Amino acid sequence: MANTNGAFGLRPIGVVGQAANTTGATEYRIASGNTNAIYQGSPVIPLSTGFIDIVGAAAGGTVGLVGVFGGCEYVSSTTGEKVFSNYWPGSGADSNFPVKAFVYDNPMQTFVICSDASLTSEATARGHVFANANFATGASGSTTTGISSAKLGVSTIAATAALHLRIIGIQDDPENADFTAAGIPLIVRLNNSFNSANGGIVAGTPSTTGV
């Protein structure tokens, strides 16, 4: 039976260890002139300008993910009213006011993300726990729902530490337990988090590759 999961990006579910799971979000800023849509559940990176943007490879591949986008607040350039949205549409903000972004940025935060392809069997999937992976896509989503379409790219699973995601488990979900089909909910955390103690991770400029 096919799984019911569609793409939904990264959903926060807990933290590593026994720390309190507040699923807290930190306020960052999006440049009002940023035309890149940023969807709820999208991974985001820090820019050298002091703003954030949707995931993309930076020059040299040295930019860690700052976290996962949860929503934003801005003043409409049309109505002058405050807008609360689960995604940044890439336009419509009055440049006289900040665009506030709320990001799940705890380096120990765990997320659920669905697989983009079959994992063959439960045994094979279990063998991928503690491996790393990249997104099948990380920079797209729905302008209707505001939800990210990011999925974990099964073909990218490897030991490579530079990959964006660390697989740490498989979520129990009877409606999404067909390992021969896409949509298996995998529990992950972000590798090389910008806010972690790792050295050498710098803010940069995103591109259209490596997502």
Helices and strands as residue ranges (DSSP letters): E 11-15, E 26-30, E 43-46, E 52-54, G 59-61, E 67-75, E 82-85, E 99-104, E 109-114, H 122-127, E 132-133, E 135-137, E 151-152, G 154-156, E 165-170, G 174-176, E 185-190
